[in-house]
Amino acid sequence: MLEWSQQEIESALKNDFSGFIYLYTPMCGTCQMAGKMLTVVNELLPESAIRKANLNYMPTLAEKWNVESVPCLLIVHNGEITEKIYAFHSVPYLLEKMSAV
């Protein structure tokens, strides 16, 4: 997964990015587990555009997007956030959700 800065995210959204943005914080244990799950999903769905961003460096975006907690997976279509996933459950669950997009 490619790490994005706030500027890269904002630019991608302006340019109609479609894919997934994984929001995390480094000290969050659940985020570490979710990151490992997304790494597996990324291997199984190499065509999916999964990016990640450390929410500690972009509190204004967290507020703008009403991010309630981390980990959070944003599903983005044509630059618009269409869904937020907070409960990652399992790799098969994520595969199902992400394959449907």
C-alpha positions in Angstrom: 0.0 0.0 0.0 1.3 3.4 -0.9 1.4 6.0 1.9 -0.3 9.3 0.9 0.1 12.8 2.4 -2.8 15.1 2.9 -1.8 17.0 -0.3 -1.7 13.8 -2.3 -5.2 12.8 -1.1 -6.7 16.2 -1.8 -5.1 16.2 -5.3 -6.3 12.6 -6.1 -9.9 13.4 -5.0 -9.9 16.5 -7.2 -8.8 14.3 -10.1 -11.7 11.8 -9.5 -9.7 9.1 -7.8 -11.5 5.8 -7.4 -10.3 3.2 -4.9 -9.7 2.9 -1.2 -8.0 5.0 1.4 -7.0 3.3 4.7 -6.9 5.7 7.6 -4.8 4.6 10.6 -2.7 5.8 13.5 0.7 4.1 14.2 0.0 3.4 17.9 -3.4 1.8 17.3 -3.2 -2.0 17.7 -6.4 -2.6 15.8 -5.0 -0.5 13.0 -1.9 -2.7 12.8 -4.1 -5.8 12.5 -6.3 -4.1 9.9 -3.2 -3.1 7.9 -2.1 -6.7 7.8 -5.5 -7.8 6.5 -5.4 -5.1 3.8 -1.9 -6.2 2.8 -3.4 -9.7 2.1 -6.3 -8.2 0.3 -4.0 -6.1 -1.8 -2.1 -9.2 -2.8 -5.3 -11.0 -3.8 -6.8 -7.9 -5.6 -3.7 -6.3 -7.1 -5.8 -4.1 -9.4 -7.5 -2.4 -6.5 -6.1 1.0 -5.6 -5.4 0.9 -1.9 -3.7 3.8 -0.3 -3.0 4.5 3.3 -2.7 7.7 5.4 -1.6 8.4 8.9 -4.5 10.3 10.4 -2.3 12.0 13.0 -0.9 14.2 10.2 -4.3 15.2 8.8 -6.8 16.1 11.6 -8.6 18.6 9.3 -9.5 15.8 6.9 -10.6 13.6 9.7 -13.0 16.4 10.8 -14.1 17.2 7.3 -14.9 13.6 6.5 -16.5 12.9 10.0 -14.1 10.0 10.7 -15.4 8.5 13.9 -12.5 6.2 14.7 -9.5 4.3 13.3 -9.0 2.1 11.6 -11.2 3.4 8.8 -11.4 2.3 5.2 -12.8 4.9 2.9 -14.4 3.7 -0.3 -14.0 6.4 -2.9 -15.7 6.6 -6.3 -14.8 9.5 -8.7 -13.4 11.6 -6.0 -16.4 11.1 -3.6 -16.4 9.1 -0.4 -19.2 6.6 -0.8 -18.7 4.4 2.2 -16.7 4.2 5.5 -15.8 0.8 7.0 -14.8 0.8 10.6 -15.2 -2.9 11.4 -12.8 -5.0 9.3 -14.0 -8.4 10.5 -11.9 -10.7 8.3 -10.0 -10.9 5.0 -13.0 -12.6 3.3 -15.3 -9.8 4.5 -12.9 -7.2 3.1 -12.5 -9.1 -0.2 -16.3 -9.2 -0.6 -16.7 -5.5 0.2 -13.8 -4.4 -2.0 -14.6 -6.7 -4.9 -18.1 -5.3 -5.2 -16.7 -1.8 -5.9 
